[in-house]
Amino acid sequence: MKQTAYPTKVMLTSLQETGEIYKYTNQTGELTKALADLIGDAPYNVEIQLMPAGNAFLISGKIKTEMKLICSHCGRDAVHEVNDDFKEIILIEDDRGRGGHTGHVGSDLVSDGPYCNYVQSASFDIADFVHEHIAAEEPYIVECGQPDCERVMKAAELRAGDPTSTDANPFSVLKNLKG
């Protein structure tokens, strides 16, 4: 069995005062299983620094990998590069229960400021954290970037008999349904 160079679960309260750096790659394989559903066998390089800061923890680093996706327009294979630099705060707090909330809506008041993650335990799963960062990088509309992508999409619409591709009025299809 391959021995991992860095742990994927960290006890935040046990970090050294000066912080700790964790490095993961597809060669060492610590995150390979956790990331397989997003990146398959693509290479990855992750560097994370965790540092205590009073009653919170700073997490910063870089994630570099790629996702193999399908173009939303023409259906070709597309590769989306992930180059994510992040700087966030982790705050451990008790569970607020069903009626409790923080007013935290997932956005920063200052666009350049760090994002704050609220967690209920000092046990921090780096694999989950990296997985969520990569998943957030997946585009809503995947584009392959090929020069004939739009032409291929239009040709497919015409073959399928899509009435919206040739008719200016989207309601013109209803004329054929009159009895």
NUBAKOL-31472 format. One line per field, with one value per residue (C-alpha): x, y, z; residue number from 1. Coordinates in nm, 2 decimals, always signed. Last residue first. Layout:
# residues N
x: X, ...
y: Y, ...
z: Z, ...
resi: NUM, ...
END
This chain:
# residues 179
x: -5.82, -5.54, -5.21, -5.02, -5.06, -4.91, -4.56, -4.57, -4.55, -4.17, -4.19, -3.87, -3.89, -3.58, -3.40, -3.72, -3.88, -3.61, -3.63, -3.36, -3.14, -3.18, -3.08, -2.77, -2.66, -2.70, -2.48, -2.21, -2.20, -2.17, -1.87, -1.68, -1.39, -1.34, -1.35, -1.50, -1.75, -1.91, -2.21, -2.25, -1.87, -1.71, -1.50, -1.73, -1.67, -1.30, -1.34, -1.58, -1.34, -1.05, -1.25, -1.37, -1.02, -0.89, -1.13, -1.11, -1.16, -1.21, -1.58, -1.90, -1.76, -1.83, -1.63, -1.56, -1.45, -1.15, -1.17, -1.12, -1.49, -1.56, -1.89, -1.80, -2.05, -2.19, -2.50, -2.39, -2.67, -2.56, -2.86, -3.05, -3.39, -3.29, -3.00, -2.71, -2.44, -2.15, -1.88, -1.54, -1.44, -1.24, -1.11, -1.03, -0.76, -0.79, -0.60, -0.78, -0.63, -0.88, -0.85, -1.16, -1.11, -1.38, -1.50, -1.74, -2.12, -2.17, -2.31, -2.28, -1.93, -1.86, -1.63, -1.28, -1.18, -0.83, -0.60, -0.43, -0.54, -0.36, -0.34, -0.48, -0.65, -0.66, -0.79, -1.02, -1.02, -0.69, -0.54, -0.42, -0.25, -0.33, -0.14, -0.26, -0.08, -0.27, -0.13, -0.36, -0.31, -0.62, -0.74, -1.10, -1.13, -1.47, -1.57, -1.21, -1.15, -1.19, -1.01, -0.71, -0.67, -0.38, -0.23, +0.14, +0.19, -0.16, -0.03, -0.08, +0.11, +0.02, +0.18, +0.15, +0.10, +0.34, +0.15, +0.15, -0.18, -0.35, -0.67, -0.73, -0.72, -0.64, -0.79, -0.62, -0.28, +0.04, +0.30, +0.07, +0.21, +0.12, +0.00
y: +2.14, +2.39, +2.22, +2.32, +2.69, +2.62, +2.58, +2.95, +3.04, +3.06, +3.33, +3.37, +3.02, +2.82, +2.72, +2.74, +2.47, +2.21, +1.95, +1.73, +1.77, +2.15, +2.16, +1.94, +2.17, +2.47, +2.31, +2.21, +2.57, +2.70, +2.48, +2.55, +2.75, +2.50, +2.66, +2.36, +2.56, +2.43, +2.63, +2.62, +2.61, +2.37, +2.58, +2.52, +2.14, +2.21, +2.41, +2.15, +1.86, +2.06, +2.11, +1.75, +1.62, +1.86, +1.72, +1.93, +1.79, +2.09, +2.04, +2.24, +2.43, +2.78, +2.88, +3.25, +3.39, +3.62, +3.98, +4.10, +4.14, +4.32, +4.22, +3.87, +3.62, +3.29, +3.42, +3.43, +3.58, +3.35, +3.13, +2.95, +2.80, +2.44, +2.42, +2.65, +2.38, +2.51, +2.71, +2.65, +2.93, +2.87, +3.17, +3.18, +3.26, +3.09, +3.05, +2.82, +2.72, +2.47, +2.40, +2.30, +2.03, +1.98, +1.66, +1.74, +1.77, +2.07, +2.35, +2.23, +2.10, +1.78, +1.78, +1.66, +1.87, +2.00, +2.05, +2.32, +2.40, +2.68, +2.78, +2.95, +2.85, +3.08, +2.94, +3.10, +3.16, +3.35, +3.30, +2.94, +2.86, +2.61, +2.63, +2.43, +2.32, +2.11, +1.97, +1.76, +1.53, +1.40, +1.05, +1.14, +1.51, +1.54, +1.19, +1.10, +1.38, +1.19, +0.88, +1.07, +1.29, +1.11, +1.00, +1.08, +1.10, +1.27, +1.55, +1.68, +1.93, +2.04, +2.34, +2.39, +2.70, +2.90, +2.83, +2.45, +2.30, +2.08, +2.28, +2.23, +1.85, +1.76, +1.50, +1.44, +1.36, +1.43, +1.21, +0.92, +0.56, +0.35, +0.00
z: -3.54, -3.48, -3.39, -3.70, -3.62, -3.27, -3.43, -3.53, -3.16, -3.16, -3.43, -3.63, -3.76, -3.87, -3.55, -3.34, -3.54, -3.44, -3.71, -3.55, -3.86, -3.84, -3.47, -3.55, -3.83, -3.59, -3.33, -3.58, -3.71, -3.36, -3.28, -3.61, -3.46, -3.17, -2.83, -2.65, -2.46, -2.14, -2.01, -1.63, -1.58, -1.33, -1.09, -0.80, -0.83, -0.80, -0.48, -0.34, -0.40, -0.25, +0.08, +0.08, +0.05, +0.31, +0.57, +0.89, +1.24, +1.47, +1.43, +1.36, +1.06, +0.93, +0.62, +0.58, +0.24, +0.24, +0.13, -0.22, -0.30, +0.03, +0.18, +0.07, -0.05, +0.08, +0.24, +0.60, +0.80, +1.07, +1.12, +1.39, +1.37, +1.30, +1.54, +1.56, +1.57, +1.77, +1.60, +1.44, +1.20, +0.89, +0.70, +0.33, +0.08, -0.26, -0.59, -0.83, -1.16, -1.31, -1.68, -1.86, -2.13, -2.39, -2.57, -2.85, -2.79, -3.02, -2.80, -2.44, -2.50, -2.30, -1.99, -1.90, -1.59, -1.54, -1.25, -1.04, -0.69, -0.50, -0.14, +0.16, +0.48, +0.78, +1.10, +1.36, +1.74, +1.72, +1.38, +1.34, +1.01, +0.73, +0.40, +0.11, -0.21, -0.47, -0.80, -1.01, -1.31, -1.49, -1.41, -1.36, -1.28, -1.11, -1.00, -0.93, -0.68, -0.36, -0.50, -0.62, -0.31, -0.14, -0.47, -0.43, -0.81, -0.85, -0.64, -0.28, -0.08, +0.28, +0.45, +0.83, +1.04, +1.25, +1.57, +1.49, +1.42, +1.68, +1.70, +1.33, +1.35, +0.99, +0.76, +0.42, +0.58, +0.39, +0.23, +0.19, +0.21, -0.09, +0.00
resi: 179, 178, 177, 176, 175, 174, 173, 172, 171, 170, 169, 168, 167, 166, 165, 164, 163, 162, 161, 160, 159, 158, 157, 156, 155, 154, 153, 152, 151, 150, 149, 148, 147, 146, 145, 144, 143, 142, 141, 140, 139, 138, 137, 136, 135, 134, 133, 132, 131, 130, 129, 128, 127, 126, 125, 124, 123, 122, 121, 120, 119, 118, 117, 116, 115, 114, 113, 112, 111, 110, 109, 108, 107, 106, 105, 104, 103, 102, 101, 100, 99, 98, 97, 96, 95, 94, 93, 92, 91, 90, 89, 88, 87, 86, 85, 84, 83, 82, 81, 80, 79, 78, 77, 76, 75, 74, 73, 72, 71, 70, 69, 68, 67, 66, 65, 64, 63, 62, 61, 60, 59, 58, 57, 56, 55, 54, 53, 52, 51, 50, 49, 48, 47, 46, 45, 44, 43, 42, 41, 40, 39, 38, 37, 36, 35, 34, 33, 32, 31, 30, 29, 28, 27, 26, 25, 24, 23, 22, 21, 20, 19, 18, 17, 16, 15, 14, 13, 12, 11, 10, 9, 8, 7, 6, 5, 4, 3, 2, 1
END
